[in-house]
Amino acid sequence: MNSRKRLLRWASGIMLVLGTGHLSLLALVAREHITGWADRGMWAAVPLALTDGDAAQTVESLQNKVTFWAGPGSFAVPLILLGCLTWHLAGHGVALPAGIGWGLATWCALGGVLLVPSPFFAGIISGALIIVAARKDDRPQASRGRERDLA
């Protein structure tokens, strides 16, 4: 396995663990709210009923919204999808652009600073691995030398 593929597989593994861990932990902590959505229908997660500005929201509706935005509405699902994409592209020897790594690292650093203590900081490692893999040149030394001779 070449080093670019190894770096990208580690990065995708970190993203998958962060995303699935986040959703799994939420399922354990807020099990009653999530099962309530199944009983009342998916629209119960974040009701679309418009209320007057003066109307107070109930504690239950606020808990439903918090559970939704902490779970399926959070960045955990896109993080899992990005991890799967990275794993797939690594298998084909294709690196993600360095900009994706920079964006992921920045987002995780900002999230880690705002939400201490959290595993957000582990995402910085994943972003850094994507950056290094994008900048890595996996061609053999002999072909690089031939390129210089031709120039």
ROSEBA-705969 format. One line per 3 residues: number of its first residue (from 1); for each residue y negated, z negated, x negated of C-alpha. Coordinates in nm, 2 decimals, always signed. Last residue first. Example, Ala and Ser with C-alpha at 12.3 -4.5 7.8 and 13.67 -1.06 7.14 Angstrom:
2
2> +0.11/-0.71/-1.37; +0.45/-0.78/-1.23
This chain:
151
151> -1.89/+1.98/-1.35; -1.52/+2.08/-1.40; -1.46/+1.81/-1.66
148> -1.61/+1.55/-1.44; -1.37/+1.64/-1.15; -1.08/+1.64/-1.39
145> -1.16/+1.28/-1.49; -1.17/+1.17/-1.12; -0.84/+1.34/-1.06
142> -0.68/+1.15/-1.35; -0.82/+0.81/-1.24; -0.64/+0.83/-0.91
139> -0.85/+0.85/-0.59; -0.89/+0.53/-0.40; -1.27/+0.51/-0.41
136> -1.38/+0.18/-0.25; -1.72/+0.18/-0.08; -1.58/+0.17/+0.27
133> -1.32/-0.08/+0.17; -1.58/-0.31/+0.03; -1.79/-0.29/+0.34
130> -1.49/-0.35/+0.57; -1.39/-0.65/+0.36; -1.74/-0.79/+0.39
127> -1.73/-0.76/+0.77; -1.40/-0.94/+0.78; -1.52/-1.22/+0.56
124> -1.83/-1.26/+0.77; -1.60/-1.29/+1.07; -1.47/-1.62/+0.93
121> -1.82/-1.76/+0.96; -1.80/-1.73/+1.34; -1.52/-2.00/+1.33
118> -1.76/-2.25/+1.48; -1.95/-2.57/+1.38; -2.23/-2.47/+1.42
115> -2.33/-2.23/+1.69; -2.67/-2.08/+1.59; -2.58/-2.05/+1.22
112> -2.24/-1.92/+1.29; -2.36/-1.67/+1.54; -2.62/-1.53/+1.30
109> -2.36/-1.51/+1.02; -2.11/-1.34/+1.26; -2.36/-1.08/+1.38
106> -2.47/-1.01/+1.03; -2.12/-0.97/+0.90; -2.02/-0.74/+1.20
103> -2.33/-0.53/+1.15; -2.28/-0.49/+0.78; -1.91/-0.41/+0.83
100> -1.99/-0.14/+1.09; -2.26/-0.01/+0.86; -2.00/+0.03/+0.58
97> -1.83/+0.31/+0.78; -1.47/+0.24/+0.88; -1.21/+0.34/+0.63
94> -0.95/+0.61/+0.70; -0.61/+0.58/+0.53; -0.42/+0.66/+0.84
91> -0.27/+0.31/+0.87; -0.62/+0.17/+0.80; -0.75/+0.37/+1.10
88> -0.50/+0.20/+1.33; -0.57/-0.15/+1.19; -0.95/-0.09/+1.22
85> -0.91/+0.03/+1.58; -0.70/-0.27/+1.67; -0.96/-0.51/+1.51
82> -1.24/-0.33/+1.69; -1.05/-0.37/+2.02; -1.00/-0.74/+1.95
79> -1.37/-0.78/+1.87; -1.46/-0.59/+2.19; -1.26/-0.84/+2.39
76> -1.40/-1.15/+2.21; -1.76/-1.04/+2.25; -1.79/-1.24/+2.56
73> -1.76/-1.13/+2.92; -1.38/-1.19/+2.93; -1.42/-1.54/+2.80
70> -1.74/-1.74/+2.74; -1.94/-1.52/+2.98; -1.68/-1.57/+3.25
67> -1.64/-1.94/+3.19; -2.02/-2.00/+3.19; -2.05/-1.80/+3.51
64> -1.77/-1.99/+3.69; -1.92/-2.32/+3.57; -2.26/-2.22/+3.71
61> -2.10/-2.13/+4.04; -1.92/-2.46/+4.05; -2.23/-2.66/+3.97
58> -2.41/-2.51/+4.27; -2.71/-2.29/+4.22; -3.04/-2.40/+4.37
55> -3.23/-2.17/+4.60; -3.60/-2.14/+4.51; -3.57/-1.80/+4.35
52> -3.39/-1.67/+4.66; -3.03/-1.58/+4.61; -2.86/-1.24/+4.55
49> -2.49/-1.25/+4.60; -2.32/-1.07/+4.31; -2.08/-1.35/+4.24
46> -1.98/-1.39/+3.87; -1.62/-1.50/+3.85; -1.57/-1.50/+4.23
43> -1.58/-1.12/+4.23; -1.23/-1.13/+4.07; -1.07/-1.26/+4.39
40> -1.06/-1.61/+4.54; -0.72/-1.72/+4.42; -0.72/-1.51/+4.10
37> -1.07/-1.64/+4.02; -0.96/-1.99/+4.08; -0.68/-1.94/+3.82
34> -0.96/-1.88/+3.57; -1.16/-2.18/+3.68; -0.86/-2.41/+3.66
31> -0.75/-2.28/+3.32; -1.09/-2.35/+3.16; -0.98/-2.53/+2.84
28> -0.64/-2.36/+2.79; -0.76/-2.01/+2.88; -1.07/-2.06/+2.67
25> -0.86/-2.14/+2.37; -0.65/-1.83/+2.43; -0.96/-1.61/+2.46
22> -1.12/-1.74/+2.14; -0.79/-1.73/+1.95; -0.73/-1.37/+2.07
19> -1.07/-1.26/+1.94; -1.07/-1.46/+1.61; -0.71/-1.38/+1.53
16> -0.77/-1.01/+1.60; -1.08/-0.99/+1.39; -0.91/-1.17/+1.10
13> -0.62/-0.93/+1.12; -0.85/-0.63/+1.13; -1.02/-0.74/+0.81
10> -0.69/-0.81/+0.64; -0.56/-0.47/+0.74; -0.88/-0.31/+0.62
7> -0.86/-0.47/+0.27; -0.49/-0.37/+0.24; -0.56/-0.01/+0.34
4> -0.84/+0.01/+0.08; -0.62/-0.15/-0.18; -0.33/+0.10/-0.15
1> +0.00/+0.00/+0.00
